Each structure stands twice: as C-alpha cells, then as structure tokens.
Amino acid sequence: MAKKTVASLHEGSKEGRAYTKVIKMVKSPKTGAYIFDEQMVLNEKVQDFFKKSDSPSKDV
C-alpha cells in the first residue's frame, strides 16, 4: 500500500521539477561577514540569479 502512495506522488504534478534551490555567498557591507542567499528559482532564471548584484534578497 505504501509503495502505491509513494508512486502516486511521483506521477502527480511535475511543477516541482521546474525549480532549483540556489545558494550564493554574499559579503555583508556592514559587518564584513558572509551571508548565504538561498532562493528557489525557476530553472530558466538560475543564471540571472548569479548575475545580479551581490546584495542579499530582502524577502527573507
């Protein structure tokens, strides 16, 4: 029974595969310490995430 439940989860929505968790190390201008900027972004937007400025995101 459990195998059928797990298999049905894989057959469902494929939307989760469209996202990638990206992590960028950013140096804080105030303290000089490093912060990790983590976000879930669309696969197509991964390169844009790393190209943008080194300021961490505000929506944490």
ChimeraX attribute file (.defattr): number of C-alpha atoms within 10 A of each C-alpha:
attribute: neighborCount
match mode: 1-to-1
recipient: residues
	/A:1	5
	/A:2	7
	/A:3	7
	/A:4	8
	/A:5	9
	/A:6	10
	/A:7	10
	/A:8	11
	/A:9	10
	/A:10	9
	/A:11	8
	/A:12	8
	/A:13	9
	/A:14	9
	/A:15	8
	/A:16	8
	/A:17	9
	/A:18	11
	/A:19	15
	/A:20	15
	/A:21	11
	/A:22	17
	/A:23	14
	/A:24	15
	/A:25	13
	/A:26	16
	/A:27	15
	/A:28	14
	/A:29	10
	/A:30	6
	/A:31	7
	/A:32	9
	/A:33	9
	/A:34	12
	/A:35	14
	/A:36	13
	/A:37	16
	/A:38	14
	/A:39	17
	/A:40	13
	/A:41	16
	/A:42	16
	/A:43	13
	/A:44	11
	/A:45	12
	/A:46	16
	/A:47	11
	/A:48	10
	/A:49	16
	/A:50	12
	/A:51	8
	/A:52	9
	/A:53	10
	/A:54	15
	/A:55	13
	/A:56	17
	/A:57	10
	/A:58	6
	/A:59	5
	/A:60	7
